[in-house]
Amino acid sequence: MKEYKLSGWPELPVAYQRTAYQRMLHQMSQGFVPLAQLLRASGLGREAVRQFLGRLNASGVLLERDHAEAPRALTAAGRSLEWLRRTLRPHPPRHL
C-alpha cells in the first residue's frame, strides 16, 4: 500500500480549492498518509482522490512511498507506553 506526503505547497486551480482537497493537503503536510485515510478525510471518491494525487505528482510536490512496518523507534515507544499504562493502572487498596 502506498503512502503520500507533500514536499511543498502546490498552486491549485479553482476547481481544487474546495474543503475536501484542503483537508487532504493538510493531512499530507503533516506526514505520510495512506490512500484510505485521504478518502476518509476528504469524503471524495477513490477516482477523484487518485486524480488529485496525479496532479500533485505532476506538479512535483508529492512524495510517495510503499507502506512499511512501523520503524523500530515507534515500536519501542509503543512498548514503553504499554509499560506506563500498566504502571499507572489503578490498584486495589491494601488493607494493613
C-alpha positions, 0 to 999 in steps of 0.5 A, spaced: 500 500 500 502 506 498 503 512 502 503 520 500 506 526 503 507 533 500 514 536 499 511 543 498 505 547 497 502 546 490 498 552 486 491 549 485 486 551 480 479 553 482 476 547 481 481 544 487 480 549 492 474 546 495 474 543 503 475 536 501 482 537 497 484 542 503 483 537 508 487 532 504 493 537 503 493 538 510 493 531 512 499 530 507 503 536 510 503 533 516 506 526 514 505 520 510 498 518 509 495 512 506 490 512 500 484 510 505 485 515 510 485 521 504 478 518 502 476 518 509 478 525 510 476 528 504 469 524 503 471 524 495 471 518 491 477 513 490 477 516 482 477 523 484 482 522 490 487 518 485 486 524 480 488 529 485 494 525 487 496 525 479 496 532 479 500 533 485 505 528 482 505 532 476 506 538 479 512 535 483 510 536 490 508 529 492 512 524 495 510 517 495 512 511 498 510 503 499 507 502 506 512 499 511 512 496 518 512 501 523 520 503 524 523 500 530 523 507 534 515 507 534 515 500 536 519 501 542 515 507 544 509 503 543 512 498 548 514 503 553 507 506 553 504 499 554 509 499 560 506 506 563 499 504 562 500 498 566 504 502 571 499 507 572 493 502 572 489 503 578 490 498 584 486 495 589 487 498 596 491 494 601 488 493 607 494 493 613 
